[in-house]
Amino acid sequence: MPRDTADAVVIGGGVMGTSIAFQLARQKFGKVVLLEREAIASGTSGKSSALIRMHYSNTSTIQMAWRSLEIFENFEEVTQGGQPGFRQPGYLVFANEALAGGVRRNIELAQSLGVDTKWIERDEVAALAPWARLDDVVGAAYEQRSGYADPYGVAMGFADGARKHGATVRQNCPVTGVRVEGGKVIGVDTPRGPVDAPVVVNAAGAWVNKVAGLSGDHFPAEAIREQDTVFEAEGKGGERVQIVVYDAPTKLYFRPEGQDLLLIGRDNIDPEYVDPDEFNTKEDMKFVLDVISRMTPRWPEFENARLLRGWGCLYCITEDWMPIMDRHPGTAGYFVCTGMSGHGFKLSPAVGEMMAALIMEGRCPEPAIRDYRLGRFSEGHLMRSEFDRGFQG
Ligand SMILES: Cc1cc2nc3c(=O)[nH]c(=O)nc-3n(C[C@H](O)[C@H](O)[C@H](O)COP(=O)(O)OP(=O)(O)OC[C@H]3O[C@@H](n4cnc5c(N)ncnc54)[C@H](O)[C@@H]3O)c2cc1C
């Protein structure tokens, strides 16, 4: 079997692996090889709602989202042709009395970092969401430049961009072995032959521990099942939802899908731990009915909506529902980037830059990659958020 060599192997062709490979190739790290067991974006990334917003509770996460926004807005130029399908209809985070304090704190922190966000009162919310019943809503965070993108287009854009900078992207090429010798990673095995490399990045998303197991490792991240739904939803006067909403009181998020559909998801309130190779990829009727029962009080005319489709897919979560981006504590050259906990899409452009800095320079002080270190779990220094379960704002 042919034996290949590389300066870096990246495992996983989701938005994380492609973004990391792109940055390493763009910054001329050397020969970069991206290995994806199926197709680009065939894992979580391709099933993502792909909402993009800055509303977070931590300085480094806000900085990551803010930097990523800049890349999304200039994606075609940055990646030399990538098509992210980025739409910016604006983003609202609804707050009731109990949640308003947390939303306002997040806005103040983001504003102190230069982010374009503001608190708006209920009458201004009503002007942006005329279809909504807002009795319980006292106001919202409003981000004018936020919205959603096409996760497939983003992953493909990064992968093609990496290729344009000389990287090799191999699809249908699972990593079947990670070789370690003398405390250092020395390469990987695949059905198409081994690739020798002094740097290996495990960006296998929900499969992180399947890959980690190949070298007898385990990282503190778990695969859980997540669901999403798409409805045909139109008010009696033909009105549609034309803005992105995280409805914190009902725990729903929704956004336009194409011209006339509405994509709706819910916080992952009751995690179902699964084997990422064996789980139900269809939506449950229980979940659909729960979404309807939460949505109808917010938009009474939603009772006429028709379910078009739904799906079951994967989150890779950590204890604090925040990413892991670090080097392996005992194996030189082995890096891990996973545990995006249901909110990683919007961070992926910055994640690529931060991981490339960690790999190439050994550090990334800003945004502080240290916040996402593996050791925080055993140290008991978990990250905190005003909201949890996948929103993490
Ligand atoms: C329903 C849903 C809605 C979401 N909504 C949002 C949102 O609105 N905003 C947001 O920011 N984030 C959102 N997310 C989260 C976001 O999509 C994820 O954080 C992100 O896509 C994770 O990317 P990844 O590259 O880590 O994982 P993945 O996309 O899963 O990529 C990992 C890849 O590794 C590959 N792989 C596995 N094993 C091997 C192997 N042995 N060899 C080679 N390759 C391997 C897999 O095939 C896969 O393609 C959502 C997620 C879901 C499921």
The ligand as a Tripos MOL2 file, in Angstrom:
@<TRIPOS>MOLECULE
LIG
   53    58     1     0     0
SMALL
NO_CHARGES

@<TRIPOS>ATOM
      1 C1        -29.6860   20.3520   14.6220 C.3       1 LIG1
      2 C2        -28.4510   21.1700   14.8770 C.ar      1 LIG1
      3 C3        -28.5680   22.5590   14.8740 C.ar      1 LIG1
      4 C4        -27.4390   23.3320   15.1140 C.ar      1 LIG1
      5 N1        -27.5820   24.6830   15.0490 N.ar      1 LIG1
      6 C5        -26.4950   25.4700   15.2170 C.ar      1 LIG1
      7 C6        -26.6240   26.8660   15.0810 C.ar      1 LIG1
      8 O1        -27.7110   27.3760   14.8240 O.2       1 LIG1
      9 N2        -25.5080   27.6350   15.2380 N.ar      1 LIG1
     10 C7        -24.2970   27.0860   15.5470 C.ar      1 LIG1
     11 O2        -23.3390   27.8370   15.7140 O.2       1 LIG1
     12 N3        -24.1460   25.7490   15.6650 N.ar      1 LIG1
     13 C8        -25.2100   24.9380   15.5090 C.ar      1 LIG1
     14 N4        -25.0920   23.5800   15.6130 N.ar      1 LIG1
     15 C9        -23.7940   23.0180   15.9960 C.3       1 LIG1
     16 C10       -22.8430   22.9350   14.8310 C.3       1 LIG1
     17 O3        -23.5020   22.4760   13.6870 O.3       1 LIG1
     18 C11       -21.7020   21.9880   15.2440 C.3       1 LIG1
     19 O4        -21.0860   22.5140   16.4130 O.3       1 LIG1
     20 C12       -20.6630   21.8300   14.1590 C.3       1 LIG1
     21 O5        -21.2500   21.5210   12.9110 O.3       1 LIG1
     22 C13       -19.6890   20.7170   14.5610 C.3       1 LIG1
     23 O6        -18.7540   20.5660   13.5390 O.3       1 LIG1
     24 P1        -17.6120   19.4710   13.6440 P.3       1 LIG1
     25 O7        -16.7300   19.6960   12.4830 O.co2     1 LIG1
     26 O8        -17.0300   19.4930   15.0120 O.co2     1 LIG1
     27 O9        -18.3900   18.0720   13.5380 O.3       1 LIG1
     28 P2        -18.9180   17.2610   12.2650 P.3       1 LIG1
     29 O10       -19.5920   18.1280   11.2940 O.co2     1 LIG1
     30 O11       -19.7100   16.1130   12.7960 O.co2     1 LIG1
     31 O12       -17.5980   16.7340   11.5930 O.3       1 LIG1
     32 C14       -16.8790   15.6220   12.0630 C.3       1 LIG1
     33 C15       -16.5430   14.7720   10.8580 C.3       1 LIG1
     34 O13       -15.6500   13.7430   11.2440 O.3       1 LIG1
     35 C16       -15.8770   12.6560   10.4040 C.3       1 LIG1
     36 N5        -15.2690   11.4610   10.9670 N.ar      1 LIG1
     37 C17       -15.7160   10.7240   12.0150 C.ar      1 LIG1
     38 N6        -14.8960    9.6800   12.2350 N.ar      1 LIG1
     39 C18       -13.9150    9.7560   11.3080 C.ar      1 LIG1
     40 C19       -12.7880    8.9550   11.0110 C.ar      1 LIG1
     41 N7        -12.4860    7.8550   11.7120 N.pl3     1 LIG1
     42 N8        -11.9930    9.3090    9.9720 N.ar      1 LIG1
     43 C20       -12.2630   10.4200    9.2430 C.ar      1 LIG1
     44 N9        -13.3470   11.2120    9.4690 N.ar      1 LIG1
     45 C21       -14.1410   10.8930   10.5010 C.ar      1 LIG1
     46 C22       -17.3920   12.5990   10.3120 C.3       1 LIG1
     47 O14       -17.8410   11.8810    9.1890 O.3       1 LIG1
     48 C23       -17.7520   14.0770   10.2530 C.3       1 LIG1
     49 O15       -17.9420   14.5400    8.9300 O.3       1 LIG1
     50 C24       -26.1850   22.7440   15.3750 C.ar      1 LIG1
     51 C25       -26.0860   21.3600   15.3630 C.ar      1 LIG1
     52 C26       -27.1980   20.5860   15.1120 C.ar      1 LIG1
     53 C27       -27.0720   19.1030   15.0900 C.3       1 LIG1
@<TRIPOS>BOND
     1     1     2 1
     2     2     3 ar
     3     2    52 ar
     4     3     4 ar
     5     4     5 ar
     6     4    50 ar
     7     5     6 ar
     8     6     7 ar
     9     6    13 1
    10     7     8 2
    11     7     9 ar
    12     9    10 ar
    13    10    11 2
    14    10    12 ar
    15    12    13 ar
    16    13    14 ar
    17    14    15 1
    18    14    50 ar
    19    15    16 1
    20    16    17 1
    21    16    18 1
    22    18    19 1
    23    18    20 1
    24    20    21 1
    25    20    22 1
    26    22    23 1
    27    23    24 1
    28    24    25 2
    29    24    26 1
    30    24    27 1
    31    27    28 1
    32    28    29 2
    33    28    30 1
    34    28    31 1
    35    31    32 1
    36    32    33 1
    37    33    34 1
    38    33    48 1
    39    34    35 1
    40    35    36 1
    41    35    46 1
    42    36    37 ar
    43    36    45 ar
    44    37    38 ar
    45    38    39 ar
    46    39    40 ar
    47    39    45 ar
    48    40    41 1
    49    40    42 ar
    50    42    43 ar
    51    43    44 ar
    52    44    45 ar
    53    46    47 1
    54    46    48 1
    55    48    49 1
    56    50    51 ar
    57    51    52 ar
    58    52    53 1
@<TRIPOS>SUBSTRUCTURE
     1 LIG1         1 GROUP 0 **** ****
